Amino acid sequence: IPNIKLLNFIKELKVKGFPIVLISSSSEEKVKKDLEKLKEYISFDKIYTKETFSKSVSKDWDMVIKEYRAKFMVYIGNDYDEDIIHNDKVISILSGHFFTELKKNGFLEERGK
């Protein structure tokens, strides 16, 4: 079972009208496979993968912020090397525990598989 507290928090944000966007450096194929296992827990308004988004490109972050007419964005990541976002409008939160639990319980595959 994934981190239910975090999933419930994200669901509550969605209920309150906040857009929930998934941004992953994984392939579209892997993301779809992982999300299939989570579909009963969470849904996303939009999904970006390595084919459509680069976390290291500031204008990609600006594009998402502009699309949702937001003043800023909160980004929850799991990788210190790639999830500290260098954009003044993006607040990065690292939550390795959440992703470790997903992986431990069989919801995520290892990178490169």
KOLGU-4560 file (N, C-alpha, C; in nm, 3 decimals, padded with zeros to 5 digits):
<recs>
<n_xx: 00.086 n_yy: -00.118 n_zz: 00.000 ca_xx: 00.000 ca_yy: 00.000 ca_zz: 00.000 c_xx: 00.090 c_yy: 00.124 c_zz: 00.000 mol: A seq: 1 type: ILE>
<n_xx: 00.063 n_yy: 00.219 n_zz: -00.087 ca_xx: 00.144 ca_yy: 00.341 ca_zz: -00.091 c_xx: 00.119 c_yy: 00.430 c_zz: 00.031 mol: A seq: 2 type: PRO>
<n_xx: 00.194 n_yy: 00.538 n_zz: 00.041 ca_xx: 00.181 ca_yy: 00.633 ca_zz: 00.150 c_xx: 00.042 c_yy: 00.699 c_zz: 00.141 mol: A seq: 3 type: ASN>
<n_xx: -00.051 n_yy: 00.642 n_zz: 00.212 ca_xx: -00.191 ca_yy: 00.687 ca_zz: 00.205 c_xx: -00.206 c_yy: 00.831 c_zz: 00.252 mol: A seq: 4 type: ILE>
<n_xx: -00.129 n_yy: 00.873 n_zz: 00.352 ca_xx: -00.140 ca_yy: 01.011 ca_zz: 00.401 c_xx: -00.108 c_yy: 01.110 c_zz: 00.290 mol: A seq: 5 type: LYS>
<n_xx: 00.001 n_yy: 01.086 n_zz: 00.216 ca_xx: 00.037 ca_yy: 01.177 ca_zz: 00.109 c_xx: -00.064 c_yy: 01.171 c_zz: -00.005 mol: A seq: 6 type: LEU>
<n_xx: -00.108 n_yy: 01.051 n_zz: -00.040 ca_xx: -00.209 ca_yy: 01.039 ca_zz: -00.146 c_xx: -00.339 c_yy: 01.108 c_zz: -00.107 mol: A seq: 7 type: LEU>
<n_xx: -00.380 n_yy: 01.095 n_zz: 00.019 ca_xx: -00.501 ca_yy: 01.163 ca_zz: 00.065 c_xx: -00.483 c_yy: 01.315 c_zz: 00.062 mol: A seq: 8 type: ASN>
<n_xx: -00.365 n_yy: 01.361 n_zz: 00.098 ca_xx: -00.334 ca_yy: 01.505 ca_zz: 00.091 c_xx: -00.348 c_yy: 01.554 c_zz: -00.053 mol: A seq: 9 type: PHE>
<n_xx: -00.291 n_yy: 01.480 n_zz: -00.147 ca_xx: -00.299 ca_yy: 01.518 ca_zz: -00.289 c_xx: -00.444 c_yy: 01.514 c_zz: -00.337 mol: A seq: 10 type: ILE>
<n_xx: -00.518 n_yy: 01.411 n_zz: -00.296 ca_xx: -00.660 ca_yy: 01.403 ca_zz: -00.333 c_xx: -00.738 c_yy: 01.524 c_zz: -00.280 mol: A seq: 11 type: LYS>
<n_xx: -00.709 n_yy: 01.563 n_zz: -00.156 ca_xx: -00.777 ca_yy: 01.678 ca_zz: -00.095 c_xx: -00.745 c_yy: 01.806 c_zz: -00.170 mol: A seq: 12 type: GLU>
<n_xx: -00.621 n_yy: 01.822 n_zz: -00.213 ca_xx: -00.585 ca_yy: 01.939 ca_zz: -00.295 c_xx: -00.667 c_yy: 01.940 c_zz: -00.423 mol: A seq: 13 type: LEU>
<n_xx: -00.681 n_yy: 01.824 n_zz: -00.484 ca_xx: -00.758 ca_yy: 01.813 ca_zz: -00.609 c_xx: -00.905 c_yy: 01.848 c_zz: -00.585 mol: A seq: 14 type: LYS>
<n_xx: -00.961 n_yy: 01.797 n_zz: -00.475 ca_xx: -01.101 ca_yy: 01.827 ca_zz: -00.441 c_xx: -01.121 c_yy: 01.977 c_zz: -00.422 mol: A seq: 15 type: VAL>
<n_xx: -01.020 n_yy: 02.043 n_zz: -00.366 ca_xx: -01.029 ca_yy: 02.187 ca_zz: -00.342 c_xx: -01.001 c_yy: 02.269 c_zz: -00.468 mol: A seq: 16 type: LYS>
<n_xx: -00.977 n_yy: 02.201 n_zz: -00.579 ca_xx: -00.962 ca_yy: 02.271 ca_zz: -00.706 c_xx: -00.820 c_yy: 02.297 c_zz: -00.752 mol: A seq: 17 type: GLY>
<n_xx: -00.722 n_yy: 02.246 n_zz: -00.678 ca_xx: -00.584 ca_yy: 02.263 ca_zz: -00.722 c_xx: -00.553 c_yy: 02.163 c_zz: -00.832 mol: A seq: 18 type: PHE>
<n_xx: -00.487 n_yy: 02.207 n_zz: -00.938 ca_xx: -00.449 ca_yy: 02.111 ca_zz: -01.042 c_xx: -00.337 c_yy: 02.020 c_zz: -00.991 mol: A seq: 19 type: PRO>
<n_xx: -00.346 n_yy: 01.893 n_zz: -01.026 ca_xx: -00.245 ca_yy: 01.795 ca_zz: -00.987 c_xx: -00.178 c_yy: 01.745 c_zz: -01.115 mol: A seq: 20 type: ILE>
<n_xx: -00.051 n_yy: 01.780 n_zz: -01.128 ca_xx: 00.025 ca_yy: 01.750 ca_zz: -01.249 c_xx: 00.140 c_yy: 01.656 c_zz: -01.212 mol: A seq: 21 type: VAL>
<n_xx: 00.157 n_yy: 01.552 n_zz: -01.291 ca_xx: 00.270 ca_yy: 01.461 ca_zz: -01.270 c_xx: 00.380 c_yy: 01.498 c_zz: -01.368 mol: A seq: 22 type: LEU>
<n_xx: 00.500 n_yy: 01.520 n_zz: -01.315 ca_xx: 00.617 ca_yy: 01.549 ca_zz: -01.397 c_xx: 00.721 c_yy: 01.444 c_zz: -01.363 mol: A seq: 23 type: ILE>
<n_xx: 00.758 n_yy: 01.365 n_zz: -01.463 ca_xx: 00.850 ca_yy: 01.255 ca_zz: -01.440 c_xx: 00.962 c_yy: 01.257 c_zz: -01.543 mol: A seq: 24 type: SER>
<n_xx: 01.081 n_yy: 01.217 n_zz: -01.499 ca_xx: 01.192 ca_yy: 01.204 ca_zz: -01.593 c_xx: 01.196 c_yy: 01.063 c_zz: -01.650 mol: A seq: 25 type: SER>
<n_xx: 01.097 n_yy: 00.983 n_zz: -01.618 ca_xx: 01.086 ca_yy: 00.849 ca_zz: -01.675 c_xx: 01.015 c_yy: 00.855 c_zz: -01.810 mol: A seq: 26 type: SER>
<n_xx: 01.019 n_yy: 00.745 n_zz: -01.880 ca_xx: 00.953 ca_yy: 00.738 ca_zz: -02.011 c_xx: 00.801 c_yy: 00.733 c_zz: -01.995 mol: A seq: 27 type: SER>
<n_xx: 00.732 n_yy: 00.772 n_zz: -02.099 ca_xx: 00.585 ca_yy: 00.767 ca_zz: -02.098 c_xx: 00.537 c_yy: 00.624 c_zz: -02.072 mol: A seq: 28 type: GLU>
<n_xx: 00.603 n_yy: 00.528 n_zz: -02.133 ca_xx: 00.565 ca_yy: 00.388 ca_zz: -02.115 c_xx: 00.576 c_yy: 00.344 c_zz: -01.970 mol: A seq: 29 type: GLU>
<n_xx: 00.687 n_yy: 00.378 n_zz: -01.904 ca_xx: 00.706 ca_yy: 00.340 ca_zz: -01.764 c_xx: 00.606 c_yy: 00.411 c_zz: -01.673 mol: A seq: 30 type: LYS>
<n_xx: 00.582 n_yy: 00.539 n_zz: -01.699 ca_xx: 00.488 ca_yy: 00.615 ca_zz: -01.617 c_xx: 00.348 c_yy: 00.554 c_zz: -01.629 mol: A seq: 31 type: VAL>
<n_xx: 00.306 n_yy: 00.523 n_zz: -01.749 ca_xx: 00.173 ca_yy: 00.461 ca_zz: -01.768 c_xx: 00.163 c_yy: 00.329 c_zz: -01.692 mol: A seq: 32 type: LYS>
<n_xx: 00.270 n_yy: 00.250 n_zz: -01.698 ca_xx: 00.271 ca_yy: 00.122 ca_zz: -01.628 c_xx: 00.261 c_yy: 00.142 c_zz: -01.476 mol: A seq: 33 type: LYS>
<n_xx: 00.338 n_yy: 00.238 n_zz: -01.424 ca_xx: 00.333 ca_yy: 00.267 ca_zz: -01.280 c_xx: 00.197 c_yy: 00.322 c_zz: -01.238 mol: A seq: 34 type: ASP>
<n_xx: 00.141 n_yy: 00.409 n_zz: -01.319 ca_xx: 00.012 ca_yy: 00.470 ca_zz: -01.284 c_xx: -00.103 c_yy: 00.370 c_zz: -01.289 mol: A seq: 35 type: LEU>
<n_xx: -00.090 n_yy: 00.270 n_zz: -01.371 ca_xx: -00.193 ca_yy: 00.166 ca_zz: -01.376 c_xx: -00.212 c_yy: 00.104 c_zz: -01.238 mol: A seq: 36 type: GLU>
<n_xx: -00.103 n_yy: 00.088 n_zz: -01.164 ca_xx: -00.109 ca_yy: 00.031 ca_zz: -01.030 c_xx: -00.166 c_yy: 00.129 c_zz: -00.927 mol: A seq: 37 type: LYS>
<n_xx: -00.164 n_yy: 00.258 n_zz: -00.959 ca_xx: -00.210 ca_yy: 00.361 ca_zz: -00.865 c_xx: -00.346 c_yy: 00.419 c_zz: -00.899 mol: A seq: 38 type: LEU>
<n_xx: -00.408 n_yy: 00.373 n_zz: -01.008 ca_xx: -00.529 ca_yy: 00.439 ca_zz: -01.058 c_xx: -00.643 c_yy: 00.447 c_zz: -00.957 mol: A seq: 39 type: LYS>
<n_xx: -00.650 n_yy: 00.353 n_zz: -00.864 ca_xx: -00.757 ca_yy: 00.360 ca_zz: -00.764 c_xx: -00.726 c_yy: 00.462 c_zz: -00.655 mol: A seq: 40 type: GLU>
<n_xx: -00.603 n_yy: 00.508 n_zz: -00.649 ca_xx: -00.562 ca_yy: 00.602 ca_zz: -00.544 c_xx: -00.557 c_yy: 00.747 c_zz: -00.590 mol: A seq: 41 type: TYR>
<n_xx: -00.519 n_yy: 00.770 n_zz: -00.716 ca_xx: -00.492 ca_yy: 00.908 ca_zz: -00.757 c_xx: -00.506 c_yy: 00.922 c_zz: -00.908 mol: A seq: 42 type: ILE>
<n_xx: -00.544 n_yy: 01.043 n_zz: -00.950 ca_xx: -00.547 ca_yy: 01.075 ca_zz: -01.093 c_xx: -00.484 c_yy: 01.213 c_zz: -01.109 mol: A seq: 43 type: SER>
<n_xx: -00.435 n_yy: 01.238 n_zz: -01.228 ca_xx: -00.365 ca_yy: 01.362 ca_zz: -01.255 c_xx: -00.436 c_yy: 01.440 c_zz: -01.364 mol: A seq: 44 type: PHE>
<n_xx: -00.429 n_yy: 01.573 n_zz: -01.354 ca_xx: -00.487 ca_yy: 01.659 ca_zz: -01.456 c_xx: -00.405 c_yy: 01.655 c_zz: -01.584 mol: A seq: 45 type: ASP>
<n_xx: -00.275 n_yy: 01.639 n_zz: -01.568 ca_xx: -00.186 ca_yy: 01.634 ca_zz: -01.683 c_xx: -00.060 c_yy: 01.558 c_zz: -01.643 mol: A seq: 46 type: LYS>
<n_xx: 00.000 n_yy: 01.491 n_zz: -01.741 ca_xx: 00.121 ca_yy: 01.413 ca_zz: -01.716 c_xx: 00.228 c_yy: 01.454 c_zz: -01.815 mol: A seq: 47 type: ILE>
<n_xx: 00.345 n_yy: 01.488 n_zz: -01.762 ca_xx: 00.461 ca_yy: 01.517 ca_zz: -01.846 c_xx: 00.566 c_yy: 01.410 c_zz: -01.819 mol: A seq: 48 type: TYR>
<n_xx: 00.630 n_yy: 01.361 n_zz: -01.924 ca_xx: 00.736 ca_yy: 01.262 ca_zz: -01.912 c_xx: 00.862 c_yy: 01.315 c_zz: -01.980 mol: A seq: 49 type: THR>
<n_xx: 00.968 n_yy: 01.236 n_zz: -01.980 ca_xx: 01.093 ca_yy: 01.282 ca_zz: -02.039 c_xx: 01.078 c_yy: 01.317 c_zz: -02.187 mol: A seq: 50 type: LYS>
<n_xx: 00.977 n_yy: 01.264 n_zz: -02.251 ca_xx: 00.953 ca_yy: 01.296 ca_zz: -02.392 c_xx: 00.894 c_yy: 01.436 c_zz: -02.411 mol: A seq: 51 type: GLU>
<n_xx: 00.831 n_yy: 01.491 n_zz: -02.307 ca_xx: 00.760 ca_yy: 01.618 ca_zz: -02.322 c_xx: 00.805 c_yy: 01.728 c_zz: -02.226 mol: A seq: 52 type: THR>
<n_xx: 00.898 n_yy: 01.696 n_zz: -02.136 ca_xx: 00.934 ca_yy: 01.791 ca_zz: -02.031 c_xx: 01.075 c_yy: 01.762 c_zz: -01.983 mol: A seq: 53 type: PHE>
<n_xx: 01.150 n_yy: 01.868 n_zz: -01.953 ca_xx: 01.283 ca_yy: 01.852 ca_zz: -01.895 c_xx: 01.287 c_yy: 01.930 c_zz: -01.764 mol: A seq: 54 type: SER>
<n_xx: 01.313 n_yy: 01.860 n_zz: -01.655 ca_xx: 01.316 ca_yy: 01.924 ca_zz: -01.524 c_xx: 01.424 c_yy: 02.030 c_zz: -01.513 mol: A seq: 55 type: LYS>
<n_xx: 01.529 n_yy: 02.018 n_zz: -01.593 ca_xx: 01.639 ca_yy: 02.114 ca_zz: -01.585 c_xx: 01.618 c_yy: 02.238 c_zz: -01.672 mol: A seq: 56 type: SER>
<n_xx: 01.507 n_yy: 02.244 n_zz: -01.745 ca_xx: 01.479 ca_yy: 02.357 ca_zz: -01.833 c_xx: 01.375 c_yy: 02.447 c_zz: -01.766 mol: A seq: 57 type: VAL>
<n_xx: 01.418 n_yy: 02.564 n_zz: -01.725 ca_xx: 01.331 ca_yy: 02.656 ca_zz: -01.652 c_xx: 01.205 c_yy: 02.694 c_zz: -01.731 mol: A seq: 58 type: SER>
<n_xx: 01.218 n_yy: 02.709 n_zz: -01.862 ca_xx: 01.101 ca_yy: 02.749 ca_zz: -01.941 c_xx: 00.994 c_yy: 02.639 c_zz: -01.945 mol: A seq: 59 type: LYS>
<n_xx: 01.033 n_yy: 02.511 n_zz: -01.924 ca_xx: 00.931 ca_yy: 02.406 ca_zz: -01.914 c_xx: 00.846 c_yy: 02.426 c_zz: -01.789 mol: A seq: 60 type: ASP>
<n_xx: 00.911 n_yy: 02.462 n_zz: -01.678 ca_xx: 00.837 ca_yy: 02.490 ca_zz: -01.554 c_xx: 00.748 c_yy: 02.613 c_zz: -01.572 mol: A seq: 61 type: TRP>
<n_xx: 00.803 n_yy: 02.717 n_zz: -01.635 ca_xx: 00.725 ca_yy: 02.838 ca_zz: -01.661 c_xx: 00.602 c_yy: 02.807 c_zz: -01.746 mol: A seq: 62 type: ASP>
<n_xx: 00.615 n_yy: 02.715 n_zz: -01.842 ca_xx: 00.504 ca_yy: 02.677 ca_zz: -01.929 c_xx: 00.389 c_yy: 02.618 c_zz: -01.847 mol: A seq: 63 type: MET>
<n_xx: 00.421 n_yy: 02.530 n_zz: -01.753 ca_xx: 00.317 ca_yy: 02.468 ca_zz: -01.670 c_xx: 00.252 c_yy: 02.572 c_zz: -01.579 mol: A seq: 64 type: VAL>
<n_xx: 00.332 n_yy: 02.656 n_zz: -01.519 ca_xx: 00.280 ca_yy: 02.761 ca_zz: -01.431 c_xx: 00.187 c_yy: 02.854 c_zz: -01.509 mol: A seq: 65 type: ILE>
<n_xx: 00.227 n_yy: 02.890 n_zz: -01.629 ca_xx: 00.144 ca_yy: 02.977 ca_zz: -01.714 c_xx: 00.016 c_yy: 02.906 c_zz: -01.756 mol: A seq: 66 type: LYS>
<n_xx: 00.027 n_yy: 02.778 n_zz: -01.792 ca_xx: -00.091 ca_yy: 02.701 ca_zz: -01.835 c_xx: -00.201 c_yy: 02.701 c_zz: -01.730 mol: A seq: 67 type: GLU>
<n_xx: -00.161 n_yy: 02.693 n_zz: -01.603 ca_xx: -00.258 ca_yy: 02.690 ca_zz: -01.494 c_xx: -00.280 c_yy: 02.826 c_zz: -01.428 mol: A seq: 68 type: TYR>
<n_xx: -00.223 n_yy: 02.929 n_zz: -01.489 ca_xx: -00.237 ca_yy: 03.066 ca_zz: -01.440 c_xx: -00.203 c_yy: 03.076 c_zz: -01.292 mol: A seq: 69 type: ARG>
<n_xx: -00.094 n_yy: 03.011 n_zz: -01.254 ca_xx: -00.052 ca_yy: 03.008 ca_zz: -01.114 c_xx: 00.058 c_yy: 03.110 c_zz: -01.090 mol: A seq: 70 type: ALA>
<n_xx: 00.072 n_yy: 03.149 n_zz: -00.966 ca_xx: 00.181 ca_yy: 03.239 ca_zz: -00.927 c_xx: 00.307 c_yy: 03.158 c_zz: -00.895 mol: A seq: 71 type: LYS>
<n_xx: 00.286 n_yy: 03.033 n_zz: -00.850 ca_xx: 00.397 ca_yy: 02.945 ca_zz: -00.816 c_xx: 00.348 c_yy: 02.801 c_zz: -00.823 mol: A seq: 72 type: PHE>
<n_xx: 00.441 n_yy: 02.710 n_zz: -00.805 ca_xx: 00.410 ca_yy: 02.567 ca_zz: -00.811 c_xx: 00.484 c_yy: 02.496 c_zz: -00.699 mol: A seq: 73 type: MET>
<n_xx: 00.419 n_yy: 02.399 n_zz: -00.636 ca_xx: 00.483 ca_yy: 02.315 ca_zz: -00.537 c_xx: 00.511 c_yy: 02.181 c_zz: -00.605 mol: A seq: 74 type: VAL>
<n_xx: 00.636 n_yy: 02.140 n_zz: -00.601 ca_xx: 00.678 ca_yy: 02.017 ca_zz: -00.667 c_xx: 00.729 c_yy: 01.919 c_zz: -00.563 mol: A seq: 75 type: TYR>
<n_xx: 00.671 n_yy: 01.799 n_zz: -00.559 ca_xx: 00.714 ca_yy: 01.695 ca_zz: -00.467 c_xx: 00.798 c_yy: 01.596 c_zz: -00.547 mol: A seq: 76 type: ILE>
<n_xx: 00.924 n_yy: 01.583 n_zz: -00.508 ca_xx: 01.015 ca_yy: 01.493 ca_zz: -00.579 c_xx: 01.078 c_yy: 01.393 c_zz: -00.484 mol: A seq: 77 type: GLY>
<n_xx: 01.158 n_yy: 01.303 n_zz: -00.543 ca_xx: 01.222 ca_yy: 01.200 ca_zz: -00.462 c_xx: 01.372 c_yy: 01.189 c_zz: -00.486 mol: A seq: 78 type: ASN>
<n_xx: 01.427 n_yy: 01.271 n_zz: -00.572 ca_xx: 01.568 ca_yy: 01.256 ca_zz: -00.610 c_xx: 01.639 c_yy: 01.390 c_zz: -00.591 mol: A seq: 79 type: ASP>
<n_xx: 01.733 n_yy: 01.392 n_zz: -00.497 ca_xx: 01.804 ca_yy: 01.516 ca_zz: -00.467 c_xx: 01.873 c_yy: 01.573 c_zz: -00.590 mol: A seq: 80 type: TYR>
<n_xx: 01.929 n_yy: 01.486 n_zz: -00.673 ca_xx: 02.004 ca_yy: 01.532 ca_zz: -00.790 c_xx: 01.917 c_yy: 01.598 c_zz: -00.897 mol: A seq: 81 type: ASP>
<n_xx: 01.795 n_yy: 01.551 n_zz: -00.913 ca_xx: 01.714 ca_yy: 01.606 ca_zz: -01.022 c_xx: 01.587 c_yy: 01.678 c_zz: -00.977 mol: A seq: 82 type: GLU>
<n_xx: 01.554 n_yy: 01.672 n_zz: -00.850 ca_xx: 01.428 ca_yy: 01.731 ca_zz: -00.806 c_xx: 01.442 c_yy: 01.858 c_zz: -00.723 mol: A seq: 83 type: ASP>
<n_xx: 01.561 n_yy: 01.914 n_zz: -00.718 ca_xx: 01.578 ca_yy: 02.049 ca_zz: -00.663 c_xx: 01.570 c_yy: 02.140 c_zz: -00.785 mol: A seq: 84 type: ILE>
<n_xx: 01.459 n_yy: 02.207 n_zz: -00.800 ca_xx: 01.430 ca_yy: 02.282 ca_zz: -00.922 c_xx: 01.482 c_yy: 02.425 c_zz: -00.909 mol: A seq: 85 type: ILE>
<n_xx: 01.555 n_yy: 02.467 n_zz: -01.010 ca_xx: 01.614 ca_yy: 02.602 ca_zz: -01.011 c_xx: 01.525 c_yy: 02.697 c_zz: -01.090 mol: A seq: 86 type: HIS>
<n_xx: 01.413 n_yy: 02.729 n_zz: -01.029 ca_xx: 01.318 ca_yy: 02.823 ca_zz: -01.086 c_xx: 01.253 c_yy: 02.894 c_zz: -00.967 mol: A seq: 87 type: ASN>
<n_xx: 01.254 n_yy: 03.025 n_zz: -00.966 ca_xx: 01.202 ca_yy: 03.102 ca_zz: -00.852 c_xx: 01.054 c_yy: 03.078 c_zz: -00.825 mol: A seq: 88 type: ASP>
<n_xx: 00.981 n_yy: 03.025 n_zz: -00.921 ca_xx: 00.837 ca_yy: 03.004 ca_zz: -00.905 c_xx: 00.804 c_yy: 02.860 c_zz: -00.864 mol: A seq: 89 type: LYS>
<n_xx: 00.907 n_yy: 02.778 n_zz: -00.841 ca_xx: 00.885 ca_yy: 02.638 ca_zz: -00.806 c_xx: 00.943 c_yy: 02.610 c_zz: -00.667 mol: A seq: 90 type: VAL>
<n_xx: 00.858 n_yy: 02.558 n_zz: -00.579 ca_xx: 00.899 ca_yy: 02.517 ca_zz: -00.445 c_xx: 00.916 c_yy: 02.366 c_zz: -00.449 mol: A seq: 91 type: ILE>
<n_xx: 01.040 n_yy: 02.320 n_zz: -00.427 ca_xx: 01.070 ca_yy: 02.177 ca_zz: -00.431 c_xx: 01.060 c_yy: 02.118 c_zz: -00.292 mol: A seq: 92 type: SER>
<n_xx: 00.991 n_yy: 02.004 n_zz: -00.282 ca_xx: 00.983 ca_yy: 01.929 ca_zz: -00.158 c_xx: 01.029 c_yy: 01.787 c_zz: -00.191 mol: A seq: 93 type: ILE>
<n_xx: 01.130 n_yy: 01.739 n_zz: -00.119 ca_xx: 01.177 ca_yy: 01.603 ca_zz: -00.141 c_xx: 01.106 c_yy: 01.510 c_zz: -00.045 mol: A seq: 94 type: LEU>
<n_xx: 01.049 n_yy: 01.404 n_zz: -00.099 ca_xx: 00.976 ca_yy: 01.307 ca_zz: -00.018 c_xx: 01.017 c_yy: 01.166 c_zz: -00.057 mol: A seq: 95 type: SER>
<n_xx: 01.138 n_yy: 01.132 n_zz: -00.027 ca_xx: 01.189 ca_yy: 01.000 ca_zz: -00.061 c_xx: 01.109 c_yy: 00.888 c_zz: 00.003 mol: A seq: 96 type: GLY>
<n_xx: 01.058 n_yy: 00.911 n_zz: 00.123 ca_xx: 00.982 ca_yy: 00.807 ca_zz: 00.193 c_xx: 00.862 c_yy: 00.763 c_zz: 00.111 mol: A seq: 97 type: HIS>
<n_xx: 00.792 n_yy: 00.857 n_zz: 00.052 ca_xx: 00.674 ca_yy: 00.827 ca_zz: -00.028 c_xx: 00.709 c_yy: 00.731 c_zz: -00.141 mol: A seq: 98 type: PHE>
<n_xx: 00.815 n_yy: 00.763 n_zz: -00.215 ca_xx: 00.852 ca_yy: 00.682 ca_zz: -00.330 c_xx: 00.917 c_yy: 00.550 c_zz: -00.288 mol: A seq: 99 type: PHE>
<n_xx: 00.988 n_yy: 00.549 n_zz: -00.176 ca_xx: 01.045 ca_yy: 00.425 ca_zz: -00.124 c_xx: 00.933 c_yy: 00.328 c_zz: -00.090 mol: A seq: 100 type: THR>
<n_xx: 00.828 n_yy: 00.379 n_zz: -00.028 ca_xx: 00.714 ca_yy: 00.294 ca_zz: 00.007 c_xx: 00.644 c_yy: 00.241 c_zz: -00.118 mol: A seq: 101 type: GLU>
<n_xx: 00.627 n_yy: 00.326 n_zz: -00.219 ca_xx: 00.565 ca_yy: 00.280 ca_zz: -00.343 c_xx: 00.647 c_yy: 00.166 c_zz: -00.404 mol: A seq: 102 type: LEU>
<n_xx: 00.777 n_yy: 00.184 n_zz: -00.409 ca_xx: 00.865 ca_yy: 00.082 ca_zz: -00.467 c_xx: 00.863 c_yy: -00.045 c_zz: -00.383 mol: A seq: 103 type: LYS>
<n_xx: 00.873 n_yy: -00.031 n_zz: -00.251 ca_xx: 00.877 ca_yy: -00.146 ca_zz: -00.161 c_xx: 00.750 c_yy: -00.231 c_zz: -00.175 mol: A seq: 104 type: LYS>
<n_xx: 00.639 n_yy: -00.167 n_zz: -00.201 ca_xx: 00.513 ca_yy: -00.237 ca_zz: -00.211 c_xx: 00.476 c_yy: -00.275 c_zz: -00.355 mol: A seq: 105 type: ASN>
<n_xx: 00.574 n_yy: -00.265 n_zz: -00.445 ca_xx: 00.553 ca_yy: -00.313 ca_zz: -00.580 c_xx: 00.479 c_yy: -00.218 c_zz: -00.674 mol: A seq: 106 type: GLY>
<n_xx: 00.467 n_yy: -00.090 n_zz: -00.637 ca_xx: 00.396 ca_yy: 00.004 ca_zz: -00.722 c_xx: 00.487 c_yy: 00.069 c_zz: -00.826 mol: A seq: 107 type: PHE>
<n_xx: 00.617 n_yy: 00.068 n_zz: -00.804 ca_xx: 00.711 ca_yy: 00.128 ca_zz: -00.899 c_xx: 00.819 c_yy: 00.028 c_zz: -00.935 mol: A seq: 108 type: LEU>
<n_xx: 00.864 n_yy: 00.038 n_zz: -01.059 ca_xx: 00.976 ca_yy: -00.045 ca_zz: -01.104 c_xx: 01.105 c_yy: 00.030 c_zz: -01.084 mol: A seq: 109 type: GLU>
<n_xx: 01.215 n_yy: -00.042 n_zz: -01.082 ca_xx: 01.347 ca_yy: 00.022 ca_zz: -01.073 c_xx: 01.374 c_yy: 00.097 c_zz: -01.202 mol: A seq: 110 type: GLU>
<n_xx: 01.455 n_yy: 00.202 n_zz: -01.194 ca_xx: 01.493 ca_yy: 00.275 ca_zz: -01.312 c_xx: 01.562 c_yy: 00.182 c_zz: -01.410 mol: A seq: 111 type: ARG>
<n_xx: 01.538 n_yy: 00.206 n_zz: -01.538 ca_xx: 01.604 ca_yy: 00.129 ca_zz: -01.641 c_xx: 01.537 c_yy: -00.003 c_zz: -01.674 mol: A seq: 112 type: GLY>
<n_xx: 01.425 n_yy: -00.031 n_zz: -01.608 ca_xx: 01.354 ca_yy: -00.158 ca_zz: -01.636 c_xx: 01.227 c_yy: -00.131 c_zz: -01.711 mol: A seq: 113 type: LYS>
</recs>
